[in-house]
Every structure is written in C-alpha cells, then in structure tokens.
Amino acid sequence: MIEDLFNGLTITDFHDDMHRNIVSLWESQNLYDDLTDTPEGWQAATDLEMATKPHTYLSDQPVIDRPFEEAAYNEAIKYPFEHWSMTRYCDGSFGVWYGADSLVTSIYETVHHWRRGFLEDVDWQNIDGVVIERKVYLVRCDVALLDFISKIDEFPVLIDSSSYHLTHQIGARMNHDGHPGLISRSARCKGLNYAVFNSHVLTSPRQLCYLTYRTEAAQVLIERKSGEVMLRI
C-alpha cells in the first residue's frame, strides 16, 4: 500500500509563509523568582545563564544571531526537531515540524490536540473555564513538497481523525529517503497542513498574534483579543 501512495505523486514548489501555532504565555514569566526575592538577584541569575549557555543557532547572516531572533527561531522552528514526539507523521523516533495554510486551520488542529491530548486525559473535557494561551508565528518555507492531496479520495485514511498507522509509514519513508516535506488536507477542517522533515527549509519566523482557548458549554472559545470571541469549536 505504501508503494501505491508514493506512485504518481506530484510536487508542489512552495515559497510562502506557513502558520505555526504553539503553546505560549501572553506575559513572560520570571524563571528565577523562586530563587531570590530581589530584582538584583534575578538579573544576576539571568546574566550567569547568558554567559554560560551555548549558542543554539548559528547563522551565515550575523543579524540572525541576535538574541531575540535566536529565541524566535528556537521557539517557532527548532523545538520539534530536538524534542521528538508521536504525531500524525511520526512514531516518535525523529522530528517533524507542522504548519498550516491559515490561522483558522492552525486553530482547528490545535484545539483538537488540546482536547485529545490534555482535556480528555485529565477528564476535564466537560469543565468550563479551562484556559490555555498560545502564540502563532508566520514561518517562511522554501521547499519542494510531495503533494498527497490527490491521494485522499483513494486513501481516505490519510485524513482519519484518529488512526495514524498509514501516515506513520509515510513519515518513516519521508525521513528515511530524505524528502524535506509534504502537503495534505487537514483532518479537522477544509484547510491544508504541511509536515516538514528538514529544518533548513524554514526561515524568518515572525510573530503573528496571541490566542486564548477557553472551554465553555462543551465548546472551545478562541479569542485573539481579550473578551472578543473570534471562533467557537
């Protein structure tokens, strides 16, 4: 079956932004306030960390090495390539980065995984007022993507809401063969999703917006501005 999937695939030459939706606090937290009560102590701990912490991202363009851009790169691009987990196209033995074609697609995807991966696990799916904060980045991608959209009618399991057996095989083949990425339809809405296996094709992360997800009456309410609901799922 896996051979039939790869037979006759087309390539999408992609040069555009992808939406990356991640967990993130709206307000930054002081990581050292449990060590000391004084601002001087917090600053001393921060200075020590910066002086001893190895650089995590080196660029041929010096401007990219500035700390705030390095932080954006680590958060928006690098993390899933270093912290492997089981996902639609990965059994947990390598890294895959996921992006979406739009803000709305990224919301539908992440709401589903928040419900399935957290709320249901702790039996909070029927509790109102559970909140999570998120950040959305635009990330530039320049890559030739294998296009699986044309295969969905023949292999609907590609967008199965819960079974990842076939897509794990696809991901393993992609990773083994060195293909940098793929495009397919979202299993949660009509949008498109991208799975990227090579971090080098991703550049220029820029923050788009913050979001808040909140449970209410068996729904998840999404706010881009505090108190203004933009979407209910």
N, C-alpha and C positions, 0 to 999 in steps of 0.2 A: 504493500500500500504506500509506503513512504516513497518508493521509486516513482509511482504514478503521480504523486503530489509534485515532485520536482520536475517531471517531464513536461515540457512545453511552457514552463513559467516565463513570463515576461519580466522586463526590468524597468523600474521607474527611476529616471535620473532626477534625483531630488536635490534641490538647492533652495532651502527655505527654513523658516522657524518651526520648531516643534514646541508644544506646551508640556512643561514638566511640573506636576502638581505633587508637592511633598508636605509632610508634617513640619510645621514651624510655628514658633510663638510670634504673636504680633509685637510684643515687647521683649527685648532681650533680658536674660536673667543673669544675675551676678553669680558666677560659679564659685566664688571664694568667700561668700558671706557667712558660710558655716565654719570658716577657719579663724576669722577675726571680725571684730565689730567696727573697725576703723577704715575709712577710705584709704588711708596711707597703706594699711596692710593689704587691702585689695589690689592696689596699684603695684605694690612690691611683688605680690604673687604673680600678677599679670606680666610684669617686666621679666621675672625669672622664667616664666613659661616661654615668652617670646625669644629670650636669649638662648634657651637650651633646646627648643623644639626644632626638629629638622624640617627643611622646606619640603612640602608635599607636592609642589607643582613647579616645574621648571619650563620656561617658555623661550623660544627663539626671539620673541619680541619682549624686550625688557619691561614695557608698560604692563604686561600681563602679570608680572611678578609682584605688583603692588599688593599689600596685604588684603585690601577689601576685594580685589578681583580674584585673588587666590582663594579667599573664603567662598566667593560665589561659585567658582569652578568646582571646589571640593563638594559643596552642598548640592549644586544643580546637576553635576556631571559625574564626578569621580566616585561618589559613595557606593552605588550598586556594583561597581566593578571591583570593589575591595570587600564589600560585605554581601556575600552571596546568600541567596535565599530561594526557596521554591516558589516559582511563579508560573505563568502560562507557558512560557517557552524555556523553562529551566528547572531541572530537578534539584538544584541547589549546589551543583558541582562546578559552576562557573558564573560569571557575572553577566547580567543583561540589563540594559537601560531602556525604560519605556517612556514614550512620548505620545502626545495626541495631536490631532489636527486642529482642535479648537479648545477653548476654555470649557465649554459645556461638555464636550466628550471627556475631558480630564476629570470633570466633576462626577459624571455618571460612573466612571471607572473607579474612582477613589471612594465614593460613597459605598459602592458595592463591597469593596475590600474592607472598608471600615466596619460595615455591618457584619460581614462573614468572618473577618479576621480578629475582631475585637468584641463588638457588642454581643454577638451570639456566644462567643467563647466564655464570657463572664455573665451571660444571661441578663444582659441589660437592654435587650432589643425592645422591650416594652416599657422602659423607664423614660419619662420625659425629662428634658433638661441636661442630657449628657452632651458635652461640648468638646470639639476638637478644633484647633486652629491650624491653618495651612497657608502655604505660600506657593505662588505659581510663577515659574520662570519661562521666558522665551529663550530657547537654545537653538542656535544656528546649526544646521546639519547639511553637509555636502557629501552625498554618497549615492551609489547605485543600489537601490533596494530591490530585492526579489519580491515580486508582487503576487500575493496569494489570494487577492480578491476574486479573481476569475475562477478559483478552485472551490469557492464556498458552496455553490449550488451542488457540486459533485460530492463534496466532503463537508457537510454542514457541521460536523463535529469540530471544525476549525473555530467555530464561534459558540461552542457549547458553553453553557453558563457555569458548569462545574467540572466537567471532565477534561483533564489536561494530558491524557495518555498519548494522543497523537501529536499534540503540539510540543510535548517534551521530546518526542523523536525528531521533530523538525528542528527544534533548538539545538539538540545534540549534533545533528548533521551540520547545521549552520556553523556551530562552534568548531567542529572538527575540520570542516572544509575551509574555514577562514572567511566565510561570507560576512560582510560588515553589518547587514541589517535586512529587515523585511517590513512590508506593509500589509495590513489586513484590516478587515472591518471590526469594529468594536462588538463585543458580545453584549454590551449593556445599552447601546443606542445605535443610531444610524451613522455615527461618526467613524473616523479611521484611527487606528493605532499603529505605532511604529515600535519595533523591537530592534535595538541596536546592540551589536556584539563587539564593537570596536570603538573605544572612547576617542580615538584620534579624529573621527569624522564629526565630532561635536565640539563647537566653539561658541564663544561670545554669549555667555549666559547673562540675561538681563531680567531683573525683577519686573513682573507684570502687575501683580496685585496680591493682597492677602484675602483669605476667605475664612469664614467661620461656619462649621457644620454643627447643627443642634437638633437633637431628637425632640419630636413633638407629635403626639397622636399617631404613632406608627409611621410617621414620615421623618425625613431628614430635611431641615430647612437650611438653605445656603444663603449666607449674607456676604456681600462684598463690602458694604458699608454697614456699620453697626446699626441695627434696628431696621434695615431695609432688606427684606427677603427678595432675592433675585430668582430663586428656583426652589421648588419643592419636589422631593423624590420619595 
